[in-house]
Amino acid sequence: MPDDPPYTDKQAEERLLKRRRDILALLDGHSQDGKPVELDQTRVGRLSRMDALQHQAMAQETERRRQQELTRIDAALVRLRNGSYGDCVECGEPIANKRLDLDPSVLYCIACAG
């Protein structure tokens, strides 16, 4: 079954910008999740502190991943503007649209991703 026709630059840009807005909204809405955990033992029990530390670590990792995705999206927008969006950065071959559907900021074709 042949691959669908490639995205237009406008469609790709709209998808990337929408995802960028969504991530920024998530980052803004969860900005307090990574705040320092209160360690005052007179106010918070040991298990509660451990739970809070685990929650903090997970929130920080989630934020780190979202920041990485923003970086990939910004790079994809640059590639879109310079005419290389949708081409594998390794071999230069077109990236399958199904792959771009899953992640519009993807850098590699399936052959080079492995």
Steps between C-alpha positions, in 0.01 A plus 500: 500500500661829394572771752250786520593821324744709705376768732494848365734740676197679643353178647835403650548845649147499648557158662838602641374834634193336657717241674733779616208694651371184669839428659541859617155485660592175677827647623322810626228298672747276682768753588456444876536119483879510502530742790722401795351256749453618856728294725375623838440174689278670756249593229525216246540128571781289352277310256333820387843654434611191306182515294550873440863443394393231255227725362752783466748277313230380259383858440857614429553215252170576328600866468842400363334283233259777407789745467677251271188470288480879473859502378419235237190694389699824468762314293224355279361851444847613391522203259155591370614856429820390325322238288643184656200401716392141445842388382716273713792694646721191465440377144290780348220265392137599565356395836177298469186700573382238749818569697441876480141440616630341820762767561508805273844595638664168413853529357565159345338263254424153632818353346728754670312505831609147593 
